[in-house]
Amino acid sequence: MSIPVSLAIARRTTWLMAIACLFSIGSLYYNQPLLVLMSETYQVSVVQMSAVPTLTQMGYALGMLLFIPLGDRTQRRELVVVLSLCNAIALLLIACSPTFPWLVGMSFVNGMTAIVPQLLVPFAAQLAHPEQRGGVVGTVMGGLLAGIVVGRLAGGSVGAIWGWRAIFGLAALGMVLLALVLRKTLPAIAPAVSLPYGALLRSLPTLLTTYPLLRETALTGGLFFSVYCGFWATLPFLLAQPPFALGSQVAGAFGLVGIVGVVAAPVVGRIADRQSPRSTVFAAIATLLLALWVLWSTQHILVGILIGAILLDLAVQTGQISNQARIYTLPVTAHNRITTVYMVSYFLGGSVGSWLCAYAWKMQGWPGVCAVGFGAGAIAALVFWYNRPR
């Protein structure tokens, strides 16, 4: 479907979407630097506490599967507003969690309703002129990546001062305000298709079998994110033990390494516009493997962990932006469903990575976490090589 020139995305709309992604994506990441504090509250083990980030990511995947396809047949603006309000309710219920099972359940609901950025990214891609699409996607993704940084930093800092529950209550209020702003300012665009909801869901496997590019990016994206989530799910426990003995505030401050991804996002998008996104995927895989080597070889050196985290963040975000620039070359009438297939795979990879790395931490410590990452990176390299142009 073509977009009239009068609706071509304006710079202010791009930045609004980026800011909305910044605020809404934090819902997924507040818990990561707080896992040690949460485990102390409920007196549970590391492996048990890994259920919180794992089920948050699984809920996110299910939410995308159930709700993102609706963006192809409904007003995206209205869907964004409703989900923002639902996410506010989930965050408030997390803040009030009386028991660990309640916390786990509400974390799953939080993940299901925190999918607003995955509606805004294809929305921005649809509104952009083709020659600007990579840059626009990169800018909106930059807001999303900044939200990851802010989410971890805010979670760790607020948790250290007022306890881990406070950040979720504040975030609930923020999501209500965000819903009001988006309702007033986002453009109203007619739906791309008129398929019934059931037909939209049934078309997802067809898209996956029809487009080899979608299969490749879904698999490599999931592998990238499995390493990323596994690292952040176990980092607080590494920093809490000797020789570091650091608290949630430092674990949250580690999220500042995501600034590298924020800065790199628009740059990678522009490179993808000028050259081939596939070339930047290759660079992402190489950087991922280098990051894992640094994290493994410097596990007792704080500066080394920091450098490895920076490289890991750069690798994963470069791969993500490159893959999204690639999938949005596929038919625009299916962009929300294509996003669904890709992002469900992406966050399922993240949930599996969180659980596997928590188990590896229990069995082998930090070397086990790095081994899981090396395995995922090696598989991503093989998938990339197998799908090379012939």
Secondary structure, DSSP 8 states (H G I E B T S, - for coil): ----GGGS--HHHHHHHHHHHHHHHGGGTTTGGGHHHHHHHHT--HHHHTHHHHHHHHHHHHHHHHHGGGGGTS-HHHHHHHHHHHHHHHHHHHHT--SHHHHHHHHHHHHHH--HHHHHHHHHHHHS-GGGHHHHHHHHHHHHHHHHHHHHHHHHHHHHHH-HHHHHHHHHHHHHHHHHHHHHHS-----S----HHHHHHHHHHHHHH-HHHHHHHHHHHHHHHHHHHHHHHHHHHHHSTTT---HHHHHHGGGGGHHHHHHHHHHHHHHHHS-HHHHHHHHHHHHHHHHHHHHHTTT-HHHHHHHHHHHHHHHHHHHHHHHHHHTTS-GGGHHHHHHHHHHHHHHHHHHHHHHHHHHHHHH-HHHHHHHHHHHHHHHHHHHHHT---
